[in-house]
Amino acid sequence: MAMARLQYLEMPTGDLAASRAFYTAAFAWTFTGYGPDYAATTTGDTDVGLDAGADRVTRPLPVIEVDDLASVQAAVERAGGTITVPVFAFPGGRRFHFRDPDGHELAVMQAD
């Protein structure tokens, strides 16, 4: 299999400003805003996204970066994963969500 690494952790928040302030004060993280409902660290390591949008995830969502989205989706399904959100585009790439056999939801993304 090609590259697959934990690239991102997306977390829901009810108050984006308060969450940004907390993580900045606690860990000195710097966030970039992406509209009124989203902000993320952009270190290039494992980054954190804070999502206050109406359709935000309900739990922290690990995001795995790969270089071949279609083949990884097929592998996830063959291994017993269930696709919960089909492939969609977002600024910077495409991704899908799935549940593993234990019910954990994760996402897989491929950068543009």
N, C-alpha and C positions, 0 to 999 in steps of 0.2 A: 504494500500500500504506500502511497505517496505521503506527503506532509499532512499531518493532522495534529494541531496543538490547541490547547486552551488559550483562546485569544482575548476573551471578553467575558465580563459578568454583568448582565443587565439586571437592574434592581428596580422594583416599583417604588414610587414615592407619592404620597398625597400632597407634599409641600416641597416643591423643587428647591426653592430658595433656602429653606431650613435644612434640607438634606445636603445641599452644596456647602452651606456654612458649617455644618457638623463635620463633614469629611475633610474640609479644608482646615478647620481648627484642630481636629484630632490627628490627622496624618499629613498635613501640609500638601494635600493633593490640589492640583490646579485643574479646573474644569473649563471646557469650551462649550458654549451654548449652541444648540442646534434647534432654534425656534423656541417658542415659549414653554414647551413641555419636555424638553430633553437637554441633558448636558452630559459630557463624558470626559474622562481623562484621556489624554492622547500621548502616552509615553512610548507607545510602540511595544511595550511588554504586555502583560495581561492587564487590559484596561477595564474601567468600571463605567457603566452607563447608568444614569438616573432617569427614569421614565415616569413622567407625571401625566401622560396622555390618557385620553378616555379609554383607549383600547390597550392599555399597558398590561404587561404580564402581572400575574397575581403573586408570584414567588420569584426569588432570584433565579435567573436563567443563564446557565453556563453556555457560552457560544464557542464552538470548536471551528477553527479556520482550517480549510482544506484547499487543495489546488484543483480538484475535480469534483464538483458538486454532484453531478449526475451519478458518477460511479459510487460515491459515498452513500448517496441516498439508496441506491440499489443494495449496497452492502448492509446498511442499517435495516432495511426491510428483510433481507435474507437472514439476518442474525436474530430476527424476532422483534425489531422495533416497530412502532406504529407511528405513521406520519400524522401529526396533529394540525400542522399548518403547511400547505403546499408551498412550493418554491415561489418566492416573491422578490421583487427588486426593491432595494433601498439605496439611498445615496452612498455610493462606494462599492456596491456589490449585489449579490443575491443570497438568499438563505431559505431554509426550511426548518420547521420544528418537528420534534419527534418525542415519543415516550419510550423509555427503555423497558425491559420486562418487569422491573420493579416499580414502574409508574413515574419515574423521574422525568421531567421535561427538560430537554436540551435543544439547542439550535446548532445548525451547521451552516457556515457561510463561506462563500468564495468571493474574494475581492475582484473588482473589475480590472 
